[in-house]
Amino acid sequence: MKTVILHYHLFKNAGTSLDAAFKENFSVEQGEWVTREFSAQPAKNREELKQWIIDNPQAKCFSSHTAIFPVPHIDGINIIPVIFYRHPIDRIASAYSFEKKQGGNGFSLKSCP
């Protein structure tokens, strides 16, 4: 049975750092680490996610900001879900810092010092 990692990359939960570690260990060029975003409609999202894993037999690590639970069940593939949750205060601070660096054009930080 093939085993793959499925990273549910949640906004401002250290996912970019985790993806960087995955990319150091799985070749982007050879398609071992892949990323994609999916439909907002849950049933379509789950079907697209499942098909994406099936259509990329060379991949060992999948990452998506928009993949929706539950983890897909695919015969012959063991999927290990990985998801990081940050402490809510740390996450707010990270989101604030991120948006501030964007020039205040995101969340509505235009009024922040």
Secondary structure, 3 states (H helix, E strand, C coil): CEEEEEEECCCCCCHHHHHHHHHHHCCCCCCCEEECCCCCCHHHHHHHHHHHHHHCCCCCEEEECCCCCCCCCECCEEEEEECCCCCHHHHHHHHHHHHHHCCCCCCCHHHCC
